[in-house]
C-alpha cells in the first residue's frame, strides 16, 4: 500500500513538473500603468451629433506589441450630444456627459477598437442638477495618420444614447 501511495505521489509530482508553465512566460499581460492617449472627436448621424474629448490611461498591457497593442485601463472624458426629431430638438437636448469608464483597447497599425463601460454624470439643457447613469459603448477608429482618422462610435445611456460616424484627432 505504501508503495502504491509513493508511486501515485511520484507520478503526480513528475506530471506537475513536466507540464507546469512559468506564469511570467505564459501570461502576456503585465501591470504597466501609463498614459495612453488623449483625443477629441466629432461624429454625426441623422438627428444626432456628438462632440467629445477623452483621456485614456492603461493599467495592464500586453508585453509583445509586435502584432497588436492590447490593454485594460480607464477613460475619463466629457461629451456634448445634440439629439433631435423631424419636429425639432429632443426634450433636454443638448446633453452634457462627464464620463468615467473601465476600458479595453485593441490597437493595430491602422485600426483601434475601444470598448468601455462605467458611469456618466449627465446634465440636460437648462438644468444645473446632474444625474448619474450607467453608460457603455465603443469606438472603432481607422487611422489616416498616427493621430488623425475616421471614427465610428456609439454608446448606450439614458436619454443620451448615440451612434455616429466622424473624425478624431489624438495624441499618443
Buried (B, 14 or more C-beta within 10 A) or exposed (E): EEEEEEEEEEEEEEEEEEEEEEEEEEEEEEEEEEEBBBBBBBBBBEEBBBBBBBBBBBBBBBEEEEEBBBBBBBBBBBBBBBBBEEEEEBEBBBBBBBBBBBBBBBBEEEEBBBBBBBBBBBBBEEEEEBEEBEBBBBBBBEBEEEEEBBBBBBBBBEBBBBBBEBBBBBEE
